[in-house]
Amino acid sequence: MFVYEKKLQYPVRITRPNPRMAAAIISQYGGPDGELAASLRYLSQRFSMPDAKLKALLTDIGVEELGHLEIVGAMVYQLTKGMCESDLKKGGFAAYFTDHTLGVYPQSAAGQPFTAAYIGVKGDPITDLHENLAAEQKARTTYENLLHLADDPDVKDVLRYLRQREIVHFQRFGEAEQSIWNEYSGVADNPLEIKENLTTIHSAIN
């Protein structure tokens, strides 16, 4: 069961509308490396983790990503709130406005709607954790790209926070992968031997 706290994990206080920035940031709402994909990926992968500690890690990070989704949605909303049609057209937001008005809709910056194809779930803990390590790095890169595009200190402050959380998640997933090798392979110092003992991990799950 999830418990919802009625406040953002990190405050969003954007006072300068910027539809061009909103059109870019929306990618972290519903794009391939965005927060919706991350939350669904981890909350789905957790079921096949080999022990309660790893299940809890995936659950915790998956729930935090839902909090990040809320933060990104608040950013998009505040960046377009109260804007007239002419400003939206000048800001390159006309196509989005046509389909969604100023609602927050899960899509990439290129306009591709969210798809479950963004989610990698294999049921093999090592494979899934590698997927997560790559996903966190891709999300970090996307936030860094957004920081290059942003010029509003209020926007950059939130983007920096979200980027830092991707780095922390990357570290936690790396530790989780190492814990699997240590717990189930018994040969953590030899990657070749570890690979030959993957069946031990699978039998532990089953």
C-alpha positions, 0 to 999 in steps of 0.5 A: 500500500502506498501512502500519499503525502500532500506535498511535492518531494521538492518545491516547484516555484516557477514564476516566469512562463516559458512554453519552449522549456515546458515542451522540453521538460515534458520528456521527463514526464512521459518520454523514454527516459522519463519518470513515468517509465522509471516508476513503472519499470521498478515497481514491475521488476521488484516482484522477481528480485531474489530477496525482501531487501532488493524488493524493498529497494525497487519499491522505494525507488519506484515510489520516489520516481512517482514523486518525481513525476509529480514534480515534473508535471508541476514544472510543466504546468507552472511553465504554461499557466495563464499563457494566452494562445499567441504566446503559446504559438510563439513559444512553439507550444501550439501543437501540444496545445491543440491536442491537450490544451494546458493539461499535463500529458505523458509524451516525449519532447518529440511528441511521442505519447508514452508507451510501455515499450519504454519499460524493460522487465526481464525477470532476471535480477542481474539483467534488470539491474543493468537495465536500471543502471543504464536508465538512471544514466540516461535520465541523468543525461536528459536532465543535464541536457535540460539544464543546458537549455534552461536559463531560469534559476527556479527551473534549474534548481529543480532540474539539479535536484532531480539530476542528483537523485538519478545519481543516487539511484544509480549508486543504489542499483550498483550496490544492489547488483553487487549484493546479488553477486556476493550473496548468491555467487560466492565468487564476487572477485571473479566476473567470469566465474560469476557469470558461470554461476548465474543458475544459482541466482535463478534457483534462489528466486524459484 
